[in-house]
Amino acid sequence: MEAQLYRGTCLENVAAHYDVVLISGAEPTWEKELLLDYAVADPTNLAALVTAGRALAERYELAGVVTWTEWYLVPVARLARQLGLPTTAPEALQGCRNKHTSRSLFARHGVPSAVSVNVRTEREATDAAALIGYPVVLKPAAHAASMGVIRVDSADDLPAAYALAARTAGHGVESTQVLVEEYLDGPEVSVECVTHRGQTTVVAVTRKTVGMRPFFEELAHVVDANDPLLATVAPVAVAALDAVGITDGVSHVELRIVNGHPRLIEVNARIAGDMIGHLVHLATGVDLARAAADIACGRTPDLTPTRHQAAAIRFIYPAYSGTLTACRVAKPTGGVERVRFQRQPEDQLLLPQDGGNLFTARIGYVITTGPTATAAQDRAQEAYRHLDVQVVAATQTAPATGEQAA
């Protein structure tokens, strides 16, 4: 269900222009009506992926291979190379997946980033934090979706934070190590970029709202086609992509604005999650999913803006962990493009501060549009206020009436 809610528009947009054959780790469900054919194979298992890819290539004339899933970037690039299809080098994508490698490349190429130290033990983490100076951020070297990422304000908080980051890092493929990094104090944004044959076009900037400190849970995003920040962040995003060696594809470059200057967090060599690609489409008319498919097939993508407005998304979270008892739109409001719920009554919700993450806490989202970022965000807030979301806290025995999610 979550795959459809967050990536369904990507597949729909690609299928509108191409015949699609899919390699999936499980039997497709909702995807089937959009597919010409499919094969079931584990995309993280290169041998299985190549076998499935070659089998499809025997039945069809494949023009390109694309993924928007973080964990599949490297094996899919290797598959494309084996099939003789366009791709960024797998080695470059592996560098993006390993944040320690990325930081080293940023430093070598003069891209402003954060001080970062690769550590293997709690003792090393303590020493690195003392050297960098608190606050610091601990994160897995190879993960995504802010999982295992935590801010640490003092030496007393470091042991528990290291245990969390190390536990998450242990599930990594490219690396199981932990990074201790300088905390970049400033607004967080992402830059949505398209690179074709080594030339990058910056399409949009996404302004983010993060919270649930000391974690970095993403609570809302807004994309404005006329955002003046675009000119400031574009050169740094392009320099970061050049540094890590991205030659072809759609990228999601995350950074923070510190004292008015952009500083890199990381390069994600795929379409952004959290429906950001859809926000870009609503705000600018540029279809990032189609662009990714075009590039994978060796074609020049059309990046001409056809809209000049704003689009916002507000994610629905509970105020506390507990049992979801109701979620519905109580009153329709203007400017709403869609409301989606990914949880159902009786589902258990677990916030990051209680040991969960976005996969265990998020209830859904609201997307709105407007002539400006402020208008789109105001409409999202209004729509959010008219949701009926009720949660029984883990310590309660009966539902609280009208308990709105925070």
Sequence and secondary structure as in RCSB ss.txt:
>XXXX:A:sequence
MEAQLYRGTCLENVAAHYDVVLISGAEPTWEKELLLDYAVADPTNLAALVTAGRALAERYELAGVVTWTEWYLVP
VARLARQLGLPTTAPEALQGCRNKHTSRSLFARHGVPSAVSVNVRTEREATDAAALIGYPVVLKPAAHAASMGVI
RVDSADDLPAAYALAARTAGHGVESTQVLVEEYLDGPEVSVECVTHRGQTTVVAVTRKTVGMRPFFEELAHVVDA
NDPLLATVAPVAVAALDAVGITDGVSHVELRIVNGHPRLIEVNARIAGDMIGHLVHLATGVDLARAAADIACGRT
PDLTPTRHQAAAIRFIYPAYSGTLTACRVAKPTGGVERVRFQRQPEDQLLLPQDGGNLFTARIGYVITTGPTATA
AQDRAQEAYRHLDVQVVAATQTAPATGEQAA
>XXXX:A:secstr
 HHHHHHHHHHHHHHTTS  EEEESS  SGGGGG SEEEE  TT HHHHHHHHHHHHHHS         GGGHHH
HHHHHHHTT     HHHHHHHHSHHHHHHHHHHTT     EEEESSHHHHHHHHHHH SSEEEEESS  TTTT E
EE SGGGHHHHHHHHHHHHTT SS   EEEEE   S EEEEEEEEETTEEEEEEEEEEEEESTTS EEEEEEEET
T TTHHHHHHHHHHHHHHHT  SEEEEEEEEEETTEEEEEEEE S  TTTHHHHHHHHH   HHHHHHHHHTT  
         EEEEEEE  SSSEEEEEEEESS  TTEEEEEE   TT EE  GGGT  HHHH  EEEEEEESSHHH
HHHHHHHHHHTEEEEEEETT SS  TT    
